[in-house]
């Protein structure tokens, strides 16, 4: 029969075991992750240790005392590794330990437990047992063998590492709730450590009693306070799983008091201090600032929110209510996704669509009007809208020299005057020369790094050649007063699209101008044909009649033109007609109009000119004709002509009247010997 003496020391140890089991049960009731299980099993082992040390003190038989001591070693050397794992996982210290690392962590405890169990055969843990006369409650004193210190050093190392971890966490944490939790961890290590040091040193005060379990009792008491007051292990009312932790989107669970109670790995990147323990902190304090989130959550209804942070990161948040068993409000499940890339893609797509619409509008303008300035204005306006420039211009090339055809954005009078007068020899300007030779656009992110840009107001440049039928006829240039504005091929591609439209517009305008010229210009002489001449004469005659201003007409006919054709051939005759056209074009004023009236007859309209002034002009013109040489013809081989002059007097009612009178004066000059001027 076993004799028991449940002395105060034994009862206190058994009480410590009971309380440790209460704490363990409370932990298990709250467990939702591995960290809480580690703490729960550690408390069970402390209870086991306390029970067997208490039984060892209460039992009277020495053999049973030693047996209970061996049983207590299972709790002694297993609880600290579990505490160590709990602390490292709770504070997220390093990655999760592998199986090999766990085996190494338990190598010493397993060895010591086995050595203790087989001590009777080798006495490496305890070399013997004695009961001193002054020992209270017949306490058995264990004489320490050589390997006893192995387990002791191991336990102290574990305690030391845990002390360093929790102390560093306490000093580093910024949040008040985590300060309290870290402080509890620091304080919970001290009682068992001090109690064990007193026992190992055999301080007379404790009279060989192992009070280490009582130290753990105090630690358990602190853990109990942490569980109930500081929500040490409070987590979400939904199961954590590998799926939850490894989801790409961020999941945050918030309770009814707006405290974070669960968050997956992705969500931890949204915390202000990701390295700290997040459980129990207020959402507004712990999470980065997400504009609009607190307002949406205050509505207590499910919501969808897109929010742009100060860092330009865009987040999409779906908020779903969590309800309790009575369908009352219990908290939030927030699903947060980073949609910055999607938003950038959408922005690019919108810009491309708007760019395509702008090109369509400009293309329609190109096809709907032949007014070159209007189309070029539309092109520059679109360029300003879609490309980040301060100034823009279009240069056109004539005889190797580029001049500004149109410009936008130049503000100061000095800049405007300079742009209007600017002319560049293409071969002497490096960027223009390169685009002319390659037919490709170019950009200069920072013009300060090249020698040929001297304008201090232009720090970044983008240009594209304007091509017509694979020939460069000009350039579309963009300038910015900020460096590194133009630095991508995408911008260059957009500009070349506008430049190609400019080329189409210029080509259309030039073709239209040529068609207009062909419609009003005599192809042989290069001056107005009869139709355009009479249209201009009709307008000027009406203006003269309306304002009562003078107007005169000179009609001329080349003398002996048939003889020139017969003698020298029609090619020579055509050459004479072309020379006459050149003389007339050079002779007339800007307000005058000269045209081929028919065959070898020509007409000159002289607005604001009296009869005397017209006669003088006709005489000077005849002298100009004498400078035209006609080989193989008499009269010293110079061209002769008969000229008739008439002006609008009070008897001239219509343009036809004036033309008839001028024609009559010309034939009068022929009758009187040719090569002369007559007035009628």
BAZA-461784 format. One line per field, with one value per residue (C-alpha): residue in one letter; residue number from 1; x, y, z negated. Coordinates in pm, 1 decimal. Example, Ala and Ser with C-alpha at 12.3 -4.5 7.8 and 13.67 -1.06 7.14 Angstrom:
// BAZA-461784
code a_s
pos 1_2
xx 1230.0_1367.0
yy -450.0_-106.0
zz -780.0_-714.0
// end
This chain:
// BAZA-461784
code x_x_x_x_x_x_x_x_x_x_x_x_x_x_x_x_x_x_x_x_x_x_x_x_x_x_x_x_x_x_x_x_x_x_x_x_x_x_x_x_x_x_x_x_x_x_x_x_x_x_x_x_x_x_x_x_x_x_x_x_x_x_x_x_x_x_x_x_x_x_x_x_x_x_x_x_x_x_x_x_x_x_x_x_x_x_x_x_x_x_x_x_x_x_x_x_x_x_x_x_x_x_x_x_x_x_x_x_x_x_x_x_x_x_x_x_x_x_x_x_x_x_x_x_x_x_x_x_x_x_x_x_x_x_x_x_x_x_x_x_x_x_x_x_x_x_x_x_x_x_x_x_x_x_x_x_x_x_x_x_x_x_x_x_x_x_x_x_x_x_x_x_x_x_x_x_x_x_x_x_x_x_x_x_x_x_x_x_x_x_x_x_x_x_x_x_x_x_x_x_x_x_x_x_x_x_x_x_x_x_x_x_x_x_x_x_x_x_x_x_x_x_x_x_x_x_x_x_x_x_x_x_x_x_x_x_x_x_x_x_x_x_x_x_x_x_x_x_x_x_x_x_x_x_x_x_x_x_x_x_x_x_x_x_x_x_x_x_x_x_x_x_x_x_x_x_x_x_x_x_x_x_x_x_x_x_x_x_x_x_x_x_x_x_x_x_x_x_x_x_x_x_x_x_x_x_x_x_x_x_x_x_x_x_x_x_x_x_x_x_x_x_x_x_x_x_x_x_x_x_x_x_x_x_x_x_x_x_x_x_x_x_x_x_x_x_x_x_x_x_x_x_x_x_x_x_x_x_x_x_x_x_x_x_x_x_x_x_x_x_x_x_x_x_x_x_x_x_x_x_x_x_x_x_x_x_x_x_x_x_x_x_x_x_x_x_x_x_x_x_x_x_x_x_x_x_x_x_x_x_x_x_x_x_x_x_x_x_x_x_x_x_x_x_x_x_x_x_x_x_x_x_x_x_x_x_x_x_x_x_x_x_x_x_x_x_x_x_x_x_x_x_x_x_x_x_x_x_x_x_x_x_x_x_x_x_x_x_x_x_x_x_x_x_x_x_x_x_x_x_x_x_x_x_x_x_x_x_x_x_x_x_x_x_x_x_x_x_x_x_x_x_x_x_x_x_x_x_x_x_x_x_x_x_x_x_x_x_x_x_x_x_x_x_x_x_x_x_x_x_x_x_x_x_x_x_x_x_x_x_x_x_x_x_x_x_x_x_x_x_x_x_x_x_x_x_x_x_x_x_x_x_x_x_x_x_x_x_x_x_x_x_x_x_x_x_x_x_x_x_x_x_x_x_x_x_x_x_x_x_x_x_x_x_x_x_x_x_x_x_x_x_x_x_x_x_x_x_x_x_x_x_x_x_x_x_x_x_x_x_x_x_x_x_x_x_x_x_x_x_x_x_x_x_x_x_x_x_x_x_x_x_x_x_x_x_x_x_x_x_x_x_x_x_x_x_x_x_x_x_x_x_x_x_x_x_x_x_x_x_x_x_x_x_x_x_x_x_x_x
pos 1_2_3_4_5_6_7_8_9_10_11_12_13_14_15_16_17_18_19_20_21_22_23_24_25_26_27_28_29_30_31_32_33_34_35_36_37_38_39_40_41_42_43_44_45_46_47_48_49_50_51_52_53_54_55_56_57_58_59_60_61_62_63_64_65_66_67_68_69_70_71_72_73_74_75_76_77_78_79_80_81_82_83_84_85_86_87_88_89_90_91_92_93_94_95_96_97_98_99_100_101_102_103_104_105_106_107_108_109_110_111_112_113_114_115_116_117_118_119_120_121_122_123_124_125_126_127_128_129_130_131_132_133_134_135_136_137_138_139_140_141_142_143_144_145_146_147_148_149_150_151_152_153_154_155_156_157_158_159_160_161_162_163_164_165_166_167_168_169_170_171_172_173_174_175_176_177_178_179_180_181_182_183_184_185_186_187_188_189_190_191_192_193_194_195_196_197_198_199_200_201_202_203_204_205_206_207_208_209_210_211_212_213_214_215_216_217_218_219_220_221_222_223_224_225_226_227_228_229_230_231_232_233_234_235_236_237_238_239_240_241_242_243_244_245_246_247_248_249_250_251_252_253_254_255_256_257_258_259_260_261_262_263_264_265_266_267_268_269_270_271_272_273_274_275_276_277_278_279_280_281_282_283_284_285_286_287_288_289_290_291_292_293_294_295_296_297_298_299_300_301_302_303_304_305_306_307_308_309_310_311_312_313_314_315_316_317_318_319_320_321_322_323_324_325_326_327_328_329_330_331_332_333_334_335_336_337_338_339_340_341_342_343_344_345_346_347_348_349_350_351_352_353_354_355_356_357_358_359_360_361_362_363_364_365_366_367_368_369_370_371_372_373_374_375_376_377_378_379_380_381_382_383_384_385_386_387_388_389_390_391_392_393_394_395_396_397_398_399_400_401_402_403_404_405_406_407_408_409_410_411_412_413_414_415_416_417_418_419_420_421_422_423_424_425_426_427_428_429_430_431_432_433_434_435_436_437_438_439_440_441_442_443_444_445_446_447_448_449_450_451_452_453_454_455_456_457_458_459_460_461_462_463_464_465_466_467_468_469_470_471_472_473_474_475_476_477_478_479_480_481_482_483_484_485_486_487_488_489_490_491_492_493_494_495_496_497_498_499_500_501_502_503_504_505_506_507_508_509_510_511_512_513_514_515_516_517_518_519_520_521_522_523_524_525_526_527_528_529_530_531_532_533_534_535_536_537_538_539_540_541_542_543_544_545_546_547_548_549_550_551_552_553_554_555_556_557_558_559_560_561_562_563_564_565_566_567_568_569_570_571_572_573_574_575_576_577_578_579_580_581_582_583_584_585_586_587_588_589_590_591_592_593_594_595_596_597_598_599_600_601_602_603_604_605_606_607_608_609_610_611_612_613_614_615_616_617_618_619_620_621_622_623_624_625_626_627_628_629_630_631_632_633_634_635_636_637_638_639_640_641_642_643_644_645_646_647_648_649_650_651_652_653_654_655_656_657_658_659_660_661_662_663_664_665_666_667_668_669_670_671_672_673_674_675_676_677_678_679_680
xx 0.0_130.0_176.4_94.4_161.3_-4.1_196.5_151.6_437.0_283.4_-61.2_73.2_239.5_-76.8_-271.7_-21.8_-86.3_-462.9_-439.5_-203.6_-462.8_-732.4_-515.5_-447.4_-819.7_-894.8_-628.2_-767.4_-1117.7_-989.4_-748.5_-774.7_-411.8_-95.7_44.7_-238.5_-195.9_173.2_89.6_-187.4_33.6_311.7_69.5_-36.9_328.6_372.2_66.6_218.6_548.6_372.1_157.5_450.6_673.6_379.9_327.8_701.8_682.0_367.9_470.8_676.7_848.6_1188.0_1151.8_824.5_978.3_1248.8_988.8_774.4_1087.7_1158.5_799.5_834.2_1133.1_892.5_723.7_1043.4_1225.6_932.7_754.5_1040.0_1086.4_711.0_727.0_1016.6_818.2_517.8_722.3_897.5_570.8_376.8_628.9_690.3_1062.8_1205.5_1043.8_862.4_1105.6_1165.7_1143.7_1523.5_1535.7_1261.5_1453.7_1764.0_1556.5_1432.3_1759.7_1880.6_1539.0_1491.5_1842.1_1797.8_1453.4_1589.1_1895.4_1674.5_1452.2_1755.3_1955.7_1959.7_2200.6_2452.0_2388.9_2475.7_2183.3_2171.8_2467.8_2269.9_1992.0_1994.9_1744.8_1913.0_1797.8_1673.0_1491.1_1121.4_856.9_1127.2_1239.2_1473.0_1788.2_1926.8_2303.8_2383.7_2559.5_2785.2_2504.3_2259.5_2417.4_2351.6_1976.1_2016.8_2237.0_1994.8_1695.6_1882.0_1983.3_1619.8_1514.0_1792.8_1694.7_1327.6_1424.8_1619.0_1331.0_1056.8_1275.1_1358.9_992.8_899.6_1155.0_1071.1_692.7_505.8_155.0_32.1_-150.0_164.6_372.6_151.0_163.2_542.4_583.5_375.8_605.8_910.9_761.0_640.5_997.4_1135.5_950.7_1049.1_1400.3_1458.6_1292.3_1509.4_1827.5_1743.2_1684.4_2000.7_2215.7_2044.4_1988.0_1916.2_1609.2_1411.6_1559.4_1610.3_1251.7_1211.1_991.1_1037.1_680.1_552.3_746.4_564.5_241.4_310.3_387.3_58.5_-117.4_32.2_-73.6_-424.2_-433.8_-304.5_-573.6_-856.9_-744.5_-510.1_-667.2_-340.6_-478.7_-797.5_-845.1_-1123.7_-1440.6_-1355.0_-1102.8_-757.4_-631.3_-359.9_-602.2_-667.5_-301.2_-185.4_-456.4_-310.9_-568.6_-542.7_-801.0_-855.8_-1107.3_-1224.0_-1440.2_-1730.1_-1491.0_-1296.0_-998.3_-802.1_-852.8_-725.6_-524.4_-351.9_8.3_-79.2_-281.4_9.5_180.9_-90.5_-9.4_175.1_421.3_413.0_690.0_480.8_201.3_-121.9_-386.9_-617.2_-494.0_-742.7_-789.6_-731.3_-413.4_-276.3_-371.5_-221.9_-440.2_-700.6_-912.6_-1286.7_-1257.3_-1362.0_-1662.1_-1779.7_-1743.2_-1939.9_-2245.3_-2266.0_-2362.1_-2168.3_-1969.6_-1732.6_-1463.4_-1183.6_-930.8_-608.7_-335.0_-83.8_171.2_-56.0_-130.5_-494.8_-677.3_-1012.6_-1190.4_-1495.1_-1646.7_-1872.9_-2056.0_-1991.0_-2290.3_-2316.8_-2554.8_-2835.7_-2763.8_-2635.6_-2333.6_-2010.1_-1749.0_-1614.3_-1439.0_-1237.4_-1104.1_-841.2_-684.4_-410.3_-554.0_-283.4_-171.9_-531.4_-599.4_-285.1_-393.7_-740.9_-583.3_-363.3_-666.3_-864.4_-571.3_-539.8_-911.5_-904.9_-591.3_-763.6_-1065.0_-837.6_-668.2_-1010.9_-1123.4_-805.2_-839.6_-1195.3_-1071.2_-801.1_-1060.9_-1328.3_-1130.9_-849.6_-761.3_-407.3_-382.5_-708.8_-591.8_-247.4_-409.6_-624.6_-317.7_-122.7_-424.8_-451.6_-78.4_-106.3_-388.1_-215.3_153.8_309.7_458.6_471.6_556.2_502.9_567.6_556.3_854.5_829.6_1130.3_1192.2_1521.3_1687.1_1581.9_1316.5_1086.7_808.3_470.2_260.1_325.1_156.3_256.6_515.8_417.3_670.7_688.3_1057.5_984.8_705.3_921.3_1205.2_982.3_825.9_1165.2_1345.2_1496.7_1723.2_1941.7_1843.0_2192.7_2331.2_2085.4_2173.0_1825.5_1661.1_1938.2_1903.3_1524.7_1560.0_1810.2_1643.9_1278.3_1232.1_1123.4_1367.4_1351.6_1606.7_1512.4_1753.9_1868.5_2133.6_2333.9_2360.5_2554.2_2316.6_2025.1_2094.3_1744.4_1732.0_1351.9_1370.5_1490.7_1325.2_1256.5_1049.0_1036.5_897.3_952.4_656.1_665.1_488.6_543.1_848.3_1005.3_1060.3_899.5_900.9_906.5_659.7_851.7_751.8_941.3_910.6_1057.7_1106.8_1379.0_1303.6_947.3_1001.3_1172.9_969.7_908.5_533.7_534.6_739.8_493.7_202.5_379.7_464.6_93.7_12.8_307.2_174.6_-164.2_11.8_186.6_-147.3_-296.1_-2.1_-7.8_-383.8_-346.5_-65.4_-258.6_-562.3_-347.3_-206.8_-556.1_-666.1_-365.1_-437.6_-792.4_-691.9_-337.0_-242.3_-4.8_217.0_262.2_225.0_-22.0_-401.6_-604.8_-896.6_-1157.8_-979.1_-871.7_-1231.1_-1347.8_-1086.0_-1162.7_-1535.8_-1471.2_-1233.9_-1469.1_-1758.2_-1537.0_-1428.4_-1786.7_-1904.4_-1624.9_-1586.9_-1216.7_-1025.3_-947.8_-761.2_-691.8_-401.2_-462.7_-158.3_-94.7_244.6_335.5_405.5_355.1_244.0_571.0_762.3_574.9_622.5_988.4_1116.3_852.2_583.4_836.1_997.1_652.1_567.1_895.6_808.0_466.0_632.8_878.5_591.7_421.9_737.3_772.5_410.9_433.7_740.3_602.2_263.2_195.0_32.3_-306.2_-280.2_-390.5_-231.0_-369.7_-363.9_-671.1_-637.8_-372.8_-101.0_-322.8_-276.0_-464.0_-351.0_-601.0_-481.2_-703.0_-673.4_-493.0_-578.8_-546.9_-224.6_-72.3_-186.4_-34.2_297.3_290.0_218.6_517.6_743.1_603.8_679.0_1038.7_1046.6_926.6_1214.6_1446.7_1300.3_1516.9_1356.5_1621.8_1554.8_1311.2_1372.5_1351.1_1689.5_1564.1_1368.6_1002.2_750.6_390.4_90.6_-68.0_-406.0_-500.4_-848.7_-990.8_-1332.2_-1488.1_-1843.3_-1955.8_-1823.0_-2119.1_-1979.6_-1654.7_-1736.4_-1742.6_-1398.8_-1254.1_-1395.3_-1242.4_-901.2_-922.4_-1006.1_-707.4_-482.3_-601.2_-553.8_-188.7_-155.2_-302.0_-60.2_247.2_260.4_512.4_344.1_94.1_-244.9_-505.9_-883.7
yy 0.0_344.6_593.9_956.8_1277.5_1564.1_1837.8_2211.2_2194.3_1894.5_2052.6_2379.6_2188.6_1988.4_2316.3_2461.1_2162.8_2209.6_2578.8_2502.6_2259.5_2529.3_2764.1_2486.2_2411.5_2779.0_2795.8_2486.4_2630.2_2938.0_2771.7_2852.1_2820.4_2625.4_2893.8_2846.8_2466.1_2501.7_2714.8_2477.4_2166.2_2352.3_2431.7_2062.9_1964.3_2217.3_2063.3_1715.2_1836.2_2001.2_1694.5_1451.1_1680.3_1717.2_1339.7_1294.6_1519.9_1350.8_986.4_829.6_548.8_648.2_418.4_589.9_932.8_854.4_711.0_1026.3_1237.9_1043.8_1104.2_1476.6_1497.9_1441.9_1772.2_1951.2_1894.9_1914.9_2228.0_2470.1_2365.8_2409.1_2752.5_2837.5_2738.9_2934.2_3252.6_3231.9_3168.1_3428.9_3699.2_3565.5_3511.9_3353.9_3086.7_2785.5_2519.6_2212.2_1854.9_1836.6_2156.0_2024.8_1701.2_1898.1_2113.7_1798.4_1603.4_1709.7_1675.0_1323.1_1220.5_1360.9_1199.8_859.4_897.0_982.8_683.0_449.1_622.9_310.0_151.7_435.9_709.8_983.2_1205.3_1130.6_972.7_906.8_1017.6_1146.3_1283.0_1549.5_1559.5_1917.8_1848.6_1943.3_1687.9_1416.4_1580.4_1360.6_1541.1_1419.2_1407.5_1541.4_1320.2_1445.1_1467.6_1640.9_1969.0_1895.5_1929.5_2228.0_2418.2_2334.0_2471.8_2788.3_2844.0_2809.7_3056.3_3295.9_3293.2_3345.6_3631.8_3802.6_3759.2_3896.5_4180.9_4291.2_4273.0_4482.2_4749.6_4750.8_4747.7_5076.5_4968.6_4987.1_4653.0_4480.3_4656.4_4497.4_4153.8_4165.8_4281.0_3983.5_3748.6_3910.9_3885.4_3526.3_3407.2_3551.8_3347.1_2996.7_3114.7_3266.5_2972.6_2721.7_2918.2_2911.0_2534.7_2459.2_2667.8_2500.3_2823.6_2740.6_2958.6_2701.7_2397.2_2176.8_2225.9_2249.3_2555.9_2578.9_2453.6_2730.3_2974.1_2830.4_2874.0_3248.4_3238.7_3060.5_3327.9_3594.9_3396.6_3370.7_3750.7_3793.0_3562.1_3744.8_4107.0_4149.8_3895.3_3712.2_3446.5_3609.2_3531.5_3516.4_3306.5_3131.8_2853.3_2945.6_2715.0_2693.5_2840.6_3142.9_3208.5_3163.5_3355.1_3619.9_3876.9_4031.8_3916.1_4106.9_4004.2_4282.0_4233.9_4447.6_4681.1_4748.1_4540.8_4319.8_3958.1_3774.5_3854.8_3641.3_3671.8_3894.9_4122.4_4168.7_4375.0_4636.1_4677.5_4986.9_4766.4_4418.9_4284.5_4322.0_4110.4_4235.1_4058.9_4287.3_4621.8_4877.5_4867.7_5239.3_5217.5_4900.0_4921.8_5168.7_5468.3_5368.7_5674.9_5610.8_5275.5_5392.8_5577.8_5269.8_5049.7_5296.1_5232.4_4871.5_4737.9_4542.3_4763.3_4783.9_5051.2_5157.2_5375.6_5538.6_5572.9_5854.5_5626.3_5613.7_5248.5_5162.0_4911.2_4742.9_4653.9_4431.6_4453.2_4169.3_4174.6_3894.9_3808.6_3614.3_3325.9_3577.6_3739.2_4046.5_4247.4_4074.3_4229.6_4255.4_4038.8_4270.8_4136.2_4376.0_4351.6_4561.2_4672.4_4925.8_4730.4_4686.3_5057.3_5143.4_4906.3_5064.1_5408.4_5302.3_5156.7_5478.5_5685.1_5461.7_5490.6_5867.1_5876.9_5670.6_5902.4_6204.0_6049.8_5977.5_6337.5_6473.3_6229.2_6349.9_6708.5_6618.9_6466.9_6732.1_7050.7_7164.4_7452.7_7359.2_7597.4_7467.0_7104.3_7181.6_7375.7_7071.3_6846.7_7068.0_7095.4_6713.9_6682.2_6918.4_6704.4_6366.0_6443.8_6634.1_6932.5_7306.9_7413.7_7263.2_7362.2_7231.6_7298.2_7271.0_7229.6_7444.7_7406.5_7241.8_7513.6_7449.0_7731.5_7739.0_7697.7_7694.8_7685.6_7659.1_7732.1_8004.7_8279.7_8560.7_8809.8_8731.6_8359.8_8427.9_8665.9_8415.1_8127.1_8329.0_8428.5_8100.3_7918.8_7617.4_7449.1_7088.6_6955.0_7184.9_7092.7_6754.2_6635.8_6754.2_6600.8_6265.2_6253.8_6365.1_6090.0_5806.5_5905.6_5803.1_6002.1_6080.9_6199.4_6369.3_6324.3_6593.5_6851.9_6979.5_6670.8_6761.4_7052.4_7173.8_7266.9_7615.2_7732.4_7723.0_7689.2_7357.3_7074.4_6776.7_6724.7_6493.1_6520.1_6326.6_6369.3_6465.4_6242.7_6258.5_5967.5_5851.5_6197.7_6409.1_6749.3_6880.7_6805.1_6799.4_6914.7_6910.6_7093.9_7077.4_7302.3_6996.7_6735.6_6365.5_6430.4_6254.4_5921.2_5642.7_5494.2_5497.9_5878.9_5876.8_5635.7_5863.3_6165.0_5990.7_5912.6_6283.5_6362.8_6120.3_6293.1_6626.4_6485.6_6377.8_6720.6_6902.0_6673.8_6726.4_7102.9_7112.2_6897.6_7119.9_7427.3_7274.3_7194.3_7549.5_7681.4_7453.7_7588.7_7955.0_7952.7_7917.2_7623.9_7769.5_8126.1_8075.3_8365.1_8371.5_8205.3_8384.7_8255.1_8358.0_8685.1_8783.4_8680.0_8905.7_9186.4_9166.8_9205.1_9497.4_9671.4_9647.4_9780.0_10068.4_10151.5_10127.9_10343.8_10564.7_10485.2_10470.0_10141.5_10077.1_9783.5_9711.6_9472.3_9350.6_9128.2_8990.2_9123.7_8872.2_8576.9_8356.5_8433.6_8322.6_7992.3_7942.9_8041.2_7899.7_7637.9_7606.7_7523.0_7864.2_8022.0_7854.3_7975.9_8333.0_8303.8_8171.4_8463.0_8708.7_8547.4_8587.4_8953.7_9027.9_8845.2_9047.4_9375.7_9402.5_9527.6_9319.2_9479.3_9419.3_9106.8_8976.8_8693.8_8525.6_8645.4_8403.1_8284.3_8548.5_8814.9_8921.9_9149.8_9348.8_9485.1_9797.5_9899.1_10253.0_10360.9_10658.9_10659.7_10860.2_10621.4_10322.3_10462.2_10518.5_10164.3_10030.3_10217.5_10072.3_9728.0_9758.3_9837.5_9519.1_9318.1_9452.8_9262.2_8930.6_8792.4_8601.8_8432.0_8421.0_8712.6_9062.8_9382.7_9315.8_8984.8_9140.5_9085.9_9346.4_9393.8_9619.9_9758.0_9922.9_10117.8_10208.8_10331.1_10351.3_10689.5_10815.5_10633.2_10291.2_10100.5_9747.8_9555.8_9436.4_9798.7_9857.1_9540.8_9630.0_9976.7_9838.0_9580.1_9854.6_10058.9_9752.9_9699.9_10070.7_10021.9_9740.4_9953.5_10234.9_10016.3_9779.4_9788.3_10084.7_10195.3_10347.8_10493.1_10498.8
zz 0.0_99.1_-182.5_-96.7_-285.5_-100.4_-263.5_-175.3_76.1_256.0_253.4_396.3_680.7_753.7_744.8_991.4_1217.3_1193.9_1276.2_1567.2_1702.3_1674.0_1878.4_2132.7_2168.0_2217.2_2488.0_2662.0_2653.1_2836.3_3072.7_3443.1_3546.7_3469.2_3239.6_2991.0_3001.5_2916.3_2613.3_2505.8_2516.7_2334.5_2052.6_2042.8_2002.0_1720.8_1554.0_1597.4_1450.1_1153.9_1083.2_1073.4_866.1_624.2_616.5_561.0_253.8_120.1_163.9_-116.1_75.3_223.3_526.3_613.8_554.8_813.0_1051.1_1027.9_1078.5_1399.5_1515.5_1441.6_1679.7_1970.4_1892.3_1786.9_2115.2_2357.3_2241.2_2313.7_2682.3_2726.7_2562.7_2792.7_3103.1_2977.4_2927.2_3266.7_3452.4_3252.8_3337.4_3689.4_3627.4_3942.2_4159.7_4021.2_3893.6_4107.1_3978.4_3956.4_3750.2_3520.6_3473.7_3374.7_3137.6_2956.8_2972.4_2627.2_2453.3_2590.0_2482.6_2133.0_2088.7_2198.3_1977.9_1681.4_1749.0_1758.2_1484.4_1269.9_1518.2_1574.0_1309.5_1562.5_1461.9_1085.8_915.0_596.6_357.4_1.7_-245.6_-466.3_-833.2_-796.4_-469.4_-498.9_-402.8_-363.8_-40.4_159.4_279.2_611.9_643.5_992.6_1241.8_1529.0_1789.2_1555.5_1662.9_2030.8_1983.2_1753.2_2000.5_2281.6_2088.4_1993.6_2358.9_2464.5_2196.7_2295.6_2666.4_2579.4_2347.5_2625.8_2872.6_2649.1_2519.7_2873.8_2969.7_2667.6_2756.1_3128.5_3116.8_3172.0_3083.7_2724.2_2724.2_2851.9_2587.6_2323.2_2485.8_2525.8_2166.0_2047.4_2235.8_2074.6_1728.1_1778.9_1838.1_1515.3_1242.5_1361.8_1443.8_1098.3_923.8_1108.8_1035.9_663.2_683.0_882.4_647.1_347.0_166.5_-201.7_-194.6_12.5_-167.0_140.5_260.1_641.3_673.1_1051.8_1117.4_889.9_1105.8_1404.4_1209.1_1198.7_1572.9_1632.3_1431.8_1658.6_1967.6_1823.1_1784.5_2141.2_2274.9_2103.2_2094.2_2389.5_2627.3_2669.3_2900.2_3024.1_3391.5_3647.9_3611.9_3939.4_3991.1_4110.4_4379.9_4635.7_4886.3_4663.3_4596.6_4954.2_5137.5_5367.4_5261.1_4917.9_4662.5_4339.1_4071.3_3840.1_3531.8_3412.2_3225.0_3547.6_3430.3_3668.5_3561.8_3869.1_4178.3_4439.7_4558.5_4853.0_4627.9_4390.6_4661.6_4607.7_4238.8_4120.4_3932.5_4099.5_3876.9_3561.6_3422.1_3571.5_3363.5_3169.1_3303.6_3430.2_3808.1_3847.1_3641.1_3796.2_4163.8_4410.0_4488.3_4747.7_4835.8_4802.5_4621.1_4273.5_4416.3_4608.5_4301.5_4088.2_4310.2_4178.0_4522.1_4779.3_5013.2_5306.9_5305.1_5536.9_5360.0_5478.1_5217.5_5184.8_5349.9_5661.7_5584.9_5654.5_5434.3_5485.4_5160.4_5119.4_4771.7_4652.7_4320.9_4070.1_3851.0_3526.2_3449.3_3393.9_3732.2_3553.0_3669.8_3567.0_3794.3_4147.5_4400.2_4623.3_4953.9_5086.6_5430.9_5587.7_5922.3_6005.5_6312.7_6429.6_6385.9_6576.6_6854.1_6858.5_6871.5_7161.3_7341.8_7287.3_7410.9_7716.1_7786.9_7749.3_7962.7_8231.3_8216.5_8247.2_8550.7_8697.0_8642.9_8797.0_9087.3_9144.3_9136.7_9388.3_9619.4_9568.0_9622.3_9842.8_9615.0_9513.3_9217.1_9073.1_9087.6_8946.9_8661.6_8584.0_8586.8_8345.5_8113.2_8099.8_8039.8_7742.8_7603.2_7625.7_7587.4_7294.3_7472.8_7406.9_7761.0_8104.5_8462.7_8816.7_9042.0_9421.5_9645.4_9953.6_10142.7_9844.4_9600.0_9332.6_9221.6_8961.8_9128.1_8810.5_8435.1_8092.8_7735.4_7781.4_7539.2_7522.3_7813.6_7852.1_7896.4_8144.3_8350.5_8346.3_8455.6_8737.7_8874.9_8803.6_9099.9_9082.1_9337.0_9286.1_9341.0_9069.9_8789.7_8643.1_8539.2_8864.1_9071.6_8895.5_8943.2_9306.3_9382.4_9189.2_9225.8_8859.8_8551.5_8274.1_7914.7_7690.3_7322.0_7201.5_7456.5_7215.4_7303.2_7674.1_7820.2_8089.3_7858.9_7723.2_7628.1_7244.3_7255.8_7443.2_7217.4_7389.7_7761.6_7980.4_8359.0_8653.1_9027.9_9247.0_9555.1_9887.8_10125.6_9924.1_9944.5_9633.4_9691.6_9334.6_8962.6_8672.5_8362.5_7993.8_7719.0_7340.4_7073.9_6850.3_6894.4_6955.8_7074.9_7407.9_7350.1_7511.7_7853.5_7783.4_7784.9_8105.1_8268.9_8179.2_8319.9_8646.5_8688.5_8666.1_8893.6_9156.6_9143.8_9183.4_9490.1_9638.1_9566.4_9724.2_10027.1_10070.8_10037.8_10290.0_10535.5_10492.5_10539.5_10857.9_10981.4_10907.6_11088.5_11382.6_11386.2_11388.6_11526.5_11891.0_11898.0_12173.8_12053.5_11677.2_11640.8_11614.6_11883.4_12053.0_11806.8_11487.4_11651.1_11732.7_11380.7_11221.6_11466.0_11388.6_11013.7_11062.8_11307.0_11060.2_10781.2_11003.9_11095.4_10733.6_10590.2_10900.7_10934.9_11265.3_11439.1_11764.4_11996.3_12228.5_12518.1_12711.0_13010.3_13116.0_13461.1_13737.6_13500.6_13792.6_13963.2_13652.6_13653.3_14027.1_14027.1_13696.8_13616.0_13357.7_13084.7_13132.8_13131.6_12804.1_12660.1_12760.1_12593.4_12274.5_12276.8_12315.9_12015.4_11807.8_11906.9_11819.4_11483.2_11390.0_11523.4_11353.3_11003.3_10727.9_10795.9_11172.1_11359.6_11680.8_11889.9_12226.3_12412.3_12701.4_12948.6_12948.0_12784.8_12422.3_12187.3_11882.2_11629.3_11447.1_11148.7_11009.9_11329.1_11553.2_11932.4_11921.4_11666.0_11868.6_12190.9_12011.6_11879.4_12230.8_12373.6_12100.9_12167.8_12539.6_12451.9_12241.2_12542.8_12748.7_12511.8_12630.1_12914.2_13201.0_13421.4_13795.9_13795.3_13930.1_13725.0_13570.1_13433.3_13143.1_13065.5_13179.2_13065.3_13120.0_12801.4_12752.0_12441.0_12316.5_11988.6_11828.3_11904.4_11857.8_12171.0_12058.8_11915.7_11905.2_11903.1_12253.9_12371.9_12225.2_12382.6_12725.5_12712.8_12606.5_12887.5_13138.9_13020.5_13070.6_13430.5_13493.8_13386.4_13640.1_13919.5_13844.6_13888.6_13586.8_13301.7_13140.5_12875.8_12959.0_12723.3_12764.5
// end
